Amino acid sequence: MPIYLDHAATTPVRPEVLEAMLPLLGSLFGNPSSAHVFGRAAREALDEAHERLARAVGADARELVFTSGGTEATNLALKGAAWAGRPKGHRLVATAVEHHATGHTLRYLEKFGFEVVAVGVDRYGRVDPDDIERALTDRTTVVSVILGNNEVGTMQPVAEIAERVHARRGILFHVDAVQAAPWTEFDLGALGADLVSLAAHKVEGPKGVGALWIRHGTHLLAQQHGGGQERHRRAGTENVAGAVGMARAFELRAAERAELLPRVRAQRDRLTAAVLASGLVEATGHPVERLPHIASFLARGIEGGSVALALDLEGIAISTGSACATGSTEVSHVLTAMGYPEDEARGQLRLSLGRTTTDAEVDEACRVVPEVLARVAEGSPIAGAAGGPGAGA
Ligand SMILES: Cc1ncc(COP(=O)(O)O)c(C=O)c1O
């Protein structure tokens, strides 16, 4: 069996989640909006999914809107808040290291006259709350910050940022917690945000389902129009099985976090140490303020894509960064924002662990990854660091 070290991209659906979902794909197939017995059964399951997810993340059930994933949750948050705030202002603030779900949504909003400010980060990928504060004006309506970075693992000082944002009136604070929620002591109330994006597939739930948490009293314009589902905030017949699966996945994670986080952190640290010992890489991201499951590196003078390919042939699945950027020749905007030159950024590697990662798998990766790095370094160095062949060559 190949070893899967790409849990930041997605995770396998866990058996308990699948079991919870199956009845909704079978006999409980009704449309939750139907008044008859079939509809009522589906409605009950959906309402219960709201309740259970809310309990697992520290929210009220009515504050959660199920979406088709983290990307849609973020689109709804940013577009919905930007348009709702349009009479007040047009300035939207985010960090320079957001996931494309945020970055590309903001770029889209620019076409409609919104002004987008991308606040820079330090060498570790961390934003200074003072810099966010300095970017705020009377015309600012939305601030968006990623809680834990999906490429380099760095956590942002979200509570401090929330304080600065809320010291001014009329600014909504969105947090992209898609990657971080499963891997932190997660409590929505304590984050200090108004809007929070979540996704099921990063926590052993199904792909294609997520949620946006909308704090009570937050004014948002719906971005999808049709029926009155999800309290008129997201039209369309609900993915009931997905919602049930998501709730179950978060519920299980909430119960096991205290045991899981230190275990995975220790495995990750062991793997990081073994890879660093090769002498062929440097670690990226913040050394301490980081998600416990992500090990991230820059291979010196080697294409990350070549390493990932060689490891795949050895039965170890890793990635060169964001799954969304795979196959593109674009270098990581996260690494360039952190100050790495483009040629160095091409050496990006990300190994991400999950609940199901075993010690034996980590042992094997500790042995094989340095070997493969050495082999690739010998065989296909990038000429100087002056721009070599494209990734995946
Ligand atoms: C930080 C972050 N935000 C947003 C997303 C997008 O979520 P989804 O894949 O559910 O659309 C991802 C995952 O790919 C992510 O890691």
The ligand as an SDF file (V2000), in Angstrom:
LIG
                    3D

 16 16  0  0  0  0  0  0  0  0999 V2000
   -6.9130   26.9800    3.6550 C   0  0  0  0  0  0  0  0  0  0  0  0
   -7.8680   26.4610    2.6300 C   0  0  0  0  0  0  0  0  0  0  0  0
   -8.9020   27.2340    2.2380 N   0  0  0  0  0  0  0  0  0  0  0  0
   -9.7990   26.8100    1.3420 C   0  0  0  0  0  0  0  0  0  0  0  0
   -9.7120   25.5610    0.7780 C   0  0  0  0  0  0  0  0  0  0  0  0
  -10.7510   25.1320   -0.2220 C   0  0  0  0  0  0  0  0  0  0  0  0
  -11.6470   24.2100    0.3370 O   0  0  0  0  0  0  0  0  0  0  0  0
  -12.4590   23.1890   -0.5910 P   0  0  0  0  0  0  0  0  0  0  0  0
  -11.4210   22.2700   -1.1870 O   0  0  0  0  0  0  0  0  0  0  0  0
  -13.3920   22.4740    0.3400 O   0  0  0  0  0  0  0  0  0  0  0  0
  -13.1840   23.9610   -1.6090 O   0  0  0  0  0  0  0  0  0  0  0  0
   -8.6490   24.7110    1.1550 C   0  0  0  0  0  0  0  0  0  0  0  0
   -8.4870   23.3560    0.6180 C   0  0  0  0  0  0  0  0  0  0  0  0
   -8.2440   23.0540   -0.4730 O   0  0  0  0  0  0  0  0  0  0  0  0
   -7.7070   25.1720    2.0980 C   0  0  0  0  0  0  0  0  0  0  0  0
   -6.6790   24.4170    2.4880 O   0  0  0  0  0  0  0  0  0  0  0  0
  1  2  1  0
  2  3  1  0
  2 15  2  0
  3  4  2  0
  4  5  1  0
  5  6  1  0
  5 12  2  0
  6  7  1  0
  7  8  1  0
  8  9  2  0
  8 10  1  0
  8 11  1  0
 12 13  1  0
 12 15  1  0
 13 14  2  0
 15 16  1  0
M  END
$$$$
